[in-house]
Amino acid sequence: MVTATPRAVLAASFPPGEAAVPDAKRFTREVMTAWAALPVCPEAERLVGELVADTADAPFEVVWLHYGESIQVEVREKTDGRDFGPSADAITWGVTFTSSLRTRWARLELPGGEPVQSDEWLVEAAHGPGWLGFLADASDLLAGTLNPEMVPAIIAQIVVPRLASWCAVYTARDGSGELRPAYLWHADETQIDAMRHELEEIALPGDDDPAVLPMREWQALAYPLTARGRRLGVMCLGRRDRFPDEAMQIAEDLSRRAALALDNARLYAQQAAANRALQRSLLPPDEPVTPGFDFHVIYEPAGENNEVGGDFYDLFPIGDGIWRFAIGDVCGTGPEAAAVTGLARHTLRLLAREGYGVAAVVSRLNQAILEEGERARFLTLLHGQITVVPEGLDIRLVSAGHPEALRLRPDGVVEVVASPQSLLGVFPEAKFQEDNLRLTPGDVLLGVTDGVTERRSGDRLLDDDGGLAKLLAECVDLSARAVAERIRRAVQDFAPEPSADDLAILVLRAP
């Protein structure tokens, strides 16, 4: 493990569970973005995924350290006596122990990495003619994440050791002026705990002007983090000698840029949380129990903190052994698409429970969308009714402008089972007809949105030359969940870049 002083350190703590690996990978992407190290991001994500996957069922910490020519990841967890092996493709790897802590680590060389500079050089550069470049680099780093939990860590890493020996960032609780510790970093990592205890005894300033903190061994300064008229926190920094005037000016400028970055990150996180809440409200609260048939659905909005998507699905009972299902795609995203999604989902449920047939429900939904006027969005929909019978499942189906519904037979034969009809929200005079089919034991019915069929790799689409049907033909004897997962993996693997479209996959299987 590298023992030199790192140029920068970014760390985050994680709870155990299914989200541990994806959350650690997401944190790693943010670190690589902040450090302008995207060429090694795929390998860095792979390494952190392997290290985190072997952690115990307890909270752990992921620490990334930048040494100039290389970066090192450490996964720290409390020891329980287990042993671990290497991560095969890392340049260097290892396991170190203290009395209560195990650290698994791996190091990667950076292409074109620069040698680690001394702390003294960095401080001189910040105070000399290069300070404008320092602030520009700081702005780039702060703009590299929209995660409000990461911003305080980045602030501290920018300050130490360039301007000060240590930096503590405090953030204000939402809706109150109460400050809480967010991140503390010291050039000497062994001094962090002692510095934390010392700062606990210090009263932070309550106004919006820079202030001197009363500390015995340090000249310590506090700069408010204020953006758009709101106090978001405080940045405290200290060094044993006197702060040069230029360093104080730079710190004040940096505090303004940091406050704006923190405010942007908070606003983005709030919007993302609102989007997720709205998205959840437009989908069934829980996957229902379906006696008499096997069912599974996968829904994935595009992006990480995406705008509300237009894809949706539903499955609900309307009688003993009788169910309705739907999978649809509203044109566009955002509030307008969400309005049509909500209208569609509630209309389908209401009319089905009032006794309207499948075709009648689709026809009335078409009229309801048209009545929305300019607010309306086009909608493709696959809507059907399932009746459990001794021979299997009887299906009534309407495909309104939607990608083809496919049936897989136990012998591997795949066929289209619904005739194409008009999409919704376009033609007032549109009439809809039901297609009838029976799924016998082992038959599978697949419905997807165009996030699957139109997944693009260069000039090719996944469904070119019957690509989806070929994928489904490989799923004989698989459960509904396994079929859905097989299709999802194929979509992910079809192109190296993330999908730009939402996707929904709905699978029914007759037992």
C-alpha positions, 0 to 999 in steps of 0.5 A: 500500500502506498505510504506517501502523502496523497494529493487528494482523498475522497471517502464515503461510508455505505451500509451493507445490502443489495445497493452496496456495490452499485452505490460504491460504483456510483461514488467511484464515478463521481470521484473519477469525474472530480479528478478528471480520471475518466479513462480509468473509470471502467477499471476503477468501477470494476475494482471497487465492485470486486472489493465491496462484493467481498465485504462482510454484512456490516457498514464499510467505507470506500476511500479513494486516494490520488497520488499523482501517477496512480490512484488507490482504492481502499475498502475499510471494514471492521475485521471478523477474521475472514481472508481475502484474495487479490483483485487479479487485474489491479497493478498492485493489491493487498490487505492490511490489518489493525486491531479492529480494521481490515483494509482491502486495497488496490492501485491503478496507474494513471495514463500520463499521470504527473508526479506527486508534488510536495505540499509546499509547492502546492501552497506556493502555486496557490499564492503566486501567479497560478492562483487563477488556475487554482480557482479554475481547477477548483471550480471544475472539481466542484462542478464535477458532482451534483451529489450534495454529500460529495461537495463538502469532501471536495471542498476540503480536498481542494483546501488541504494542503493548498491553502491550509493544513486542515479544513472542516466543512459544516452544512445547515440542516434544511429549514433551519440554521443549525450547523452540523459537521459534514466533512473534516480533512487534515494533511496529517490523517492521524490528526483528524480525530484530535482535530474533530474533538478540538473543533467540537469546543469551538462556537461557529460564527453566526453571521455572514462575514468571515471570522477568526476562530479562537484556537490556541495552536492554529490561525483558524478562519471561518467563511460562510457558505452563502448562495442566493441569500441563504446560508448553507454552511461554513468552511473553516480552515487553519494553519499554524503560521499566519495566512498570507493576504492572498490566501485569505482572498483566495479562500473567500473567493473559493467559499463563494464558488463552493456555496454555489456548487453546494446549492446547485447540488442540493437543488438537483438532489431535491428535484431528483427526489421529487422525480423519483417520488412522482415516478413511484406514484405512477407505478403499482406500489408492490408486485402482486401475488398472482396465483395461477400464473407466473409474472414478472416485470422490470422497469428502469428509467433512463439515467441516474437522477432522471426526469420522470419517464414516460414508460409504465406498467400495471397488473391488477385483479378485477375478479376471481382468477381474472386480471388486467395488465398494461405496459405503455409508453408516453411520448416524452418525459417530464411533468407533461408525460407524467400527467398522461401516464397518471391519466392512463393508469387510473383510467385503465383501472377504473374502467376495468373495474366498472366492467368495460372490456379490453377494447372498450377501455382502450377506446375510452382512454383514447378519447380521454387523452384527446380531451386533454387538448394541447397538454396531451401526449401520444401513447402506445399501449399493450393492454390485456385481460388474463383469465386463469382456466384449467388449460392455462391462461386465456388472454384478450389483447389490444396492441395500440401502436406498441412494439409487438407482443410475442409468444414463446412456445415450449418448443422454441417457436416465437410468434407475434400474437397481437395485430397492430392498431392505432396509437392513442391520442391521435385519431378520434375515430380510431376503433380497437379490436381484441385479439384472443389467444390461449397460453398453454403450460410453458407458454410465455407472453412478452411485452416490452417498450421501445427502450428494448426494441430500439436500443441502438449500437451504431446504426443497428437496433436490437430488434433489427432482423427479429432480434427480440424474437431470437432472444426470446427463443433462447428462454425456453423453460425459464421462469418469468423472472429469468426471461425478463432478466435475460432480456434486460441483460441483452439490452445492457450488453447491446451497446457500451454506452448507457441507454438513453431511453426508459425500458419496461419488460413484462412477462407472463408464463402459464405454469 
